[in-house]
């Protein structure tokens, strides 16, 4: 589901805020262009709106242009935030706050998203090898919320990890831009690189056998890293690429280093400590 972020004026406040709040909570951000804290908070609220796609509306009121609204709602300092639910103002926050404070304030009014529950069940089924059940649950999730693009990203990832590369590729091409440019979408597109490594590689047993006989075989190390990334073992893949860099730094024009940096970018947000550990190890080898 797409994030709902709107600019609100005196003319559309009742429709956009009060009427919409009958269906989902509306968080109104009273801000001004000259206000430093406003500029810090707004990107964070926009990210929250994307993360909770469609479960609340972020309504932005420029108090410089909408002074009547600011007076009506007794805005004395900015940024100020008001949550509307069922046509009523239910909560107020003032000043710059962390994202967790806004999420906590919205929580009592958020409807649960059935599609997200089904996504989690699908992932659990996939993790224990129930592939058909996982695909069925994602189908149910898509019916529950056709706009939740994360469902399609999950499906593409499952296609990748189960070796259905053509289906994964075709699904990613059809995704909306919002999905492609999301954090998960970028990670999936980065995974493409690893599918291509594996597509041109020997099967995994042959690769492992090669490395038993010749532990420093550059091509086999690179291919093994591809398999490890596709099967969701990024730490082992990074170890493999570090070894490749230490034994053959010039392999394919420094491909080990390039690939490590791509993995760092993929994992940075969710696993910063892991990335920092391997980044340091790479730096130690470089200098």
C-alpha positions as CSV (number, residue, x, y, z in Angstrom):
1,X,0.0,0.0,0.0
2,X,1.3,3.4,-0.8
3,X,2.2,6.0,1.9
4,X,-0.4,8.7,2.2
5,X,1.3,12.1,2.6
6,X,-0.7,15.2,1.8
7,X,-0.4,19.0,2.0
8,X,-3.5,20.4,3.8
9,X,-5.0,23.9,3.5
10,X,-8.0,25.7,5.1
11,X,-10.1,24.6,2.1
12,X,-9.5,20.9,2.3
13,X,-8.8,20.4,6.0
14,X,-12.3,19.0,6.8
15,X,-12.2,16.5,3.9
16,X,-8.6,15.4,4.2
17,X,-8.2,15.3,7.9
18,X,-11.6,15.1,9.6
19,X,-13.4,12.9,7.0
20,X,-10.4,10.6,6.4
21,X,-9.9,10.2,10.2
22,X,-13.2,8.2,10.2
23,X,-11.2,5.4,8.4
24,X,-7.5,5.8,9.5
25,X,-5.8,8.0,12.0
26,X,-4.5,11.3,10.6
27,X,-1.3,12.8,12.0
28,X,-1.2,16.6,11.3
29,X,2.2,18.2,11.2
30,X,2.1,22.0,11.8
31,X,5.4,23.4,10.4
32,X,7.0,26.4,8.8
33,X,9.8,26.8,6.2
34,X,12.0,28.7,8.6
35,X,11.8,26.2,11.4
36,X,15.0,24.0,11.8
37,X,13.4,21.2,14.0
38,X,10.5,21.0,11.5
39,X,13.0,20.1,8.8
40,X,14.6,17.4,11.0
41,X,11.3,15.8,11.9
42,X,9.6,15.8,8.5
43,X,11.8,13.2,6.7
44,X,11.4,10.9,9.7
45,X,7.6,11.2,9.6
46,X,7.6,10.6,5.8
47,X,9.7,7.4,6.4
48,X,7.2,6.3,9.1
49,X,4.3,6.9,6.6
50,X,6.2,4.7,4.1
51,X,6.9,2.0,6.7
52,X,3.3,1.9,7.9
53,X,2.1,2.3,4.3
54,X,-1.5,3.3,4.2
55,X,-2.2,2.7,7.9
56,X,-2.2,6.4,8.7
57,X,-2.3,9.7,6.8
58,X,0.4,12.3,7.3
59,X,-1.1,15.7,6.7
60,X,1.3,18.7,6.5
61,X,0.1,22.2,7.3
62,X,2.4,25.1,6.4
63,X,1.5,27.6,9.2
64,X,3.0,30.5,7.3
65,X,0.4,30.0,4.6
66,X,-2.4,28.6,6.7
67,X,-2.5,31.0,9.6
68,X,-6.3,30.6,10.1
69,X,-5.8,26.8,10.7
70,X,-2.9,27.5,13.1
71,X,-5.1,30.0,15.1
72,X,-8.1,27.6,15.1
73,X,-6.0,24.7,16.5
74,X,-4.2,27.0,18.9
75,X,-0.7,26.4,17.6
76,X,1.6,28.4,19.8
77,X,5.0,26.8,18.9
78,X,6.2,24.6,16.1
79,X,6.6,21.9,15.2
80,X,3.3,20.8,16.7
81,X,1.5,17.6,15.9
82,X,-2.1,16.6,16.4
83,X,-3.6,13.1,15.8
84,X,-7.2,13.0,14.6
85,X,-9.3,9.8,14.9
86,X,-13.1,9.4,14.2
87,X,-13.4,13.1,13.4
88,X,-11.9,14.2,16.8
89,X,-8.5,15.4,17.9
90,X,-7.3,12.6,20.2
91,X,-3.6,13.5,21.0
92,X,-1.0,16.3,20.7
93,X,2.8,16.2,20.6
94,X,5.0,19.3,20.6
95,X,8.6,19.8,19.5
96,X,11.0,17.5,17.8
97,X,10.4,13.9,18.9
98,X,11.9,10.5,17.9
99,X,10.1,8.3,15.4
100,X,9.2,5.9,18.3
101,X,7.2,8.6,20.0
102,X,5.0,9.1,17.0
103,X,4.6,5.4,16.4
104,X,3.6,5.0,20.1
105,X,1.1,7.8,19.9
106,X,-0.5,6.4,16.7
107,X,-0.5,2.8,17.9
108,X,-3.9,2.8,19.7
109,X,-5.6,4.0,16.5
110,X,-3.9,1.8,13.9
111,X,-5.9,-1.0,12.4
112,X,-3.9,-4.3,12.1
113,X,-2.9,-5.1,8.6
114,X,-3.9,-8.7,7.8
115,X,-1.6,-8.7,4.8
116,X,1.4,-8.1,7.1
117,X,0.4,-11.1,9.3
118,X,0.1,-13.3,6.3
119,X,3.5,-12.1,5.0
120,X,5.1,-13.2,8.2
121,X,3.4,-16.6,8.1
122,X,4.5,-17.0,4.5
123,X,8.1,-16.3,5.5
124,X,7.9,-18.9,8.3
125,X,6.5,-21.5,5.9
126,X,9.3,-20.8,3.4
127,X,12.0,-21.0,6.1
128,X,10.9,-24.6,6.9
129,X,10.7,-25.6,3.3
130,X,6.9,-25.4,2.7
131,X,7.3,-23.6,-0.6
132,X,3.8,-24.1,-2.0
133,X,2.2,-23.0,1.3
134,X,4.4,-19.9,1.4
135,X,3.3,-18.9,-2.2
136,X,-0.4,-19.5,-1.2
137,X,-0.1,-17.3,1.9
138,X,1.4,-14.5,-0.2
139,X,-1.5,-14.8,-2.6
140,X,-3.9,-14.5,0.4
141,X,-1.9,-11.5,1.6
142,X,-2.2,-9.8,-1.8
143,X,-6.0,-10.3,-1.8
144,X,-6.1,-8.8,1.7
145,X,-4.2,-5.7,0.6
146,X,-3.5,-5.4,-3.1
147,X,-1.4,-2.3,-2.6
148,X,1.1,-3.8,-0.2
149,X,4.1,-3.9,-2.6
150,X,6.2,-5.8,0.1
151,X,4.2,-8.9,-0.8
152,X,5.5,-8.9,-4.4
153,X,9.1,-8.2,-3.1
154,X,8.7,-11.3,-0.8
155,X,7.6,-13.4,-3.7
156,X,10.5,-12.2,-5.9
157,X,12.9,-13.1,-3.1
158,X,11.4,-16.5,-2.7
159,X,11.7,-17.1,-6.5
160,X,15.4,-16.1,-6.2
161,X,16.1,-18.3,-3.3
162,X,14.4,-21.3,-4.8
163,X,16.2,-21.0,-8.1
164,X,13.2,-19.6,-10.2
165,X,15.3,-16.8,-11.6
166,X,13.3,-16.0,-14.7
167,X,10.1,-15.6,-12.6
168,X,12.0,-13.4,-10.1
169,X,13.4,-11.2,-12.9
170,X,10.0,-10.8,-14.6
171,X,8.3,-9.9,-11.3
172,X,10.8,-7.3,-10.4
173,X,10.5,-5.6,-13.8
174,X,6.7,-5.2,-13.2
175,X,7.0,-3.7,-9.8
176,X,6.0,0.0,-9.3
177,X,8.9,2.5,-8.9
178,X,8.0,2.9,-5.2
179,X,8.8,-0.8,-4.6
180,X,11.9,-0.7,-6.8
181,X,13.3,2.3,-4.9
182,X,12.4,1.0,-1.4
183,X,15.2,-0.4,0.8
184,X,13.9,-4.0,0.2
185,X,13.6,-3.4,-3.6
186,X,17.2,-2.2,-3.8
187,X,18.4,-5.2,-1.9
188,X,16.5,-7.5,-4.3
189,X,18.0,-5.8,-7.3
190,X,21.4,-6.2,-5.8
191,X,20.7,-9.9,-5.4
192,X,20.4,-10.0,-9.2
193,X,24.2,-9.9,-9.4
194,X,24.4,-13.0,-7.3
195,X,21.9,-14.9,-9.4
196,X,24.0,-14.1,-12.4
197,X,27.1,-15.4,-10.7
198,X,25.3,-18.6,-9.9
199,X,23.7,-18.9,-13.3
200,X,27.2,-19.2,-14.8
201,X,28.7,-21.4,-12.0
202,X,29.1,-25.1,-11.5
203,X,26.5,-26.7,-9.1
204,X,27.2,-26.1,-5.4
205,X,28.5,-29.6,-4.8
206,X,31.1,-29.2,-7.5
207,X,32.1,-25.8,-6.2
208,X,32.6,-27.2,-2.7
209,X,34.6,-30.2,-4.0
210,X,36.9,-27.8,-5.9
211,X,37.5,-25.8,-2.8
212,X,38.3,-29.0,-0.8
213,X,41.0,-29.9,-3.3
214,X,42.2,-26.3,-3.8
215,X,41.0,-23.9,-1.0
216,X,42.4,-20.8,-2.7
217,X,40.6,-21.4,-6.1
218,X,39.5,-17.9,-6.9
219,X,36.7,-18.8,-9.3
220,X,35.2,-21.3,-6.8
221,X,35.4,-18.8,-3.9
222,X,33.6,-16.2,-6.0
223,X,30.9,-18.7,-7.0
224,X,30.5,-20.0,-3.5
225,X,29.9,-16.4,-2.3
226,X,27.1,-16.1,-4.9
227,X,25.4,-19.2,-3.6
228,X,25.8,-18.1,0.0
229,X,24.2,-14.7,-0.7
230,X,21.3,-16.2,-2.6
231,X,20.7,-18.6,0.3
232,X,20.7,-15.8,2.8
233,X,24.1,-16.4,4.4
234,X,25.6,-12.9,4.0
235,X,28.2,-13.3,6.8
236,X,29.6,-16.5,5.2
237,X,29.5,-14.8,1.8
238,X,31.5,-11.9,3.1
239,X,34.1,-14.2,4.7
240,X,34.4,-16.0,1.4
241,X,35.0,-12.7,-0.5
242,X,37.5,-11.5,2.1
243,X,39.4,-14.8,1.5
244,X,39.2,-14.3,-2.2
245,X,40.5,-10.7,-1.9
246,X,43.4,-11.9,0.3
247,X,44.5,-14.7,-2.1
248,X,43.6,-13.0,-5.5
249,X,42.9,-9.3,-5.1
250,X,43.1,-8.7,-8.9
251,X,40.5,-11.5,-9.7
252,X,38.2,-10.1,-12.4
253,X,39.5,-6.5,-11.9
254,X,39.1,-6.5,-8.1
255,X,35.6,-8.1,-8.2
256,X,35.9,-9.4,-4.5
257,X,36.3,-5.8,-3.2
258,X,33.5,-4.4,-5.5
259,X,31.1,-7.2,-4.4
260,X,31.9,-6.7,-0.7
261,X,31.1,-3.0,-1.0
262,X,27.8,-3.9,-2.6
263,X,26.9,-6.3,0.2
264,X,27.9,-3.6,2.8
265,X,25.4,-1.2,1.1
266,X,22.7,-3.9,1.2
267,X,23.2,-4.7,4.8
268,X,24.2,-1.3,6.3
269,X,20.8,-0.3,7.5
270,X,19.7,-3.6,9.2
271,X,23.0,-5.0,10.3
272,X,25.4,-2.0,10.9
273,X,27.6,-3.8,13.4
274,X,28.1,-6.8,11.1
275,X,29.0,-4.5,8.2
276,X,31.4,-2.5,10.3
277,X,33.2,-5.7,11.4
278,X,33.7,-6.8,7.8
279,X,34.5,-3.3,6.6
280,X,37.4,-3.1,9.1
281,X,38.7,-6.5,8.0
282,X,38.7,-5.4,4.4
283,X,40.5,-2.2,5.4
284,X,43.1,-4.2,7.2
285,X,43.8,-6.2,4.0
286,X,43.9,-3.0,1.9
287,X,46.5,-1.2,4.1
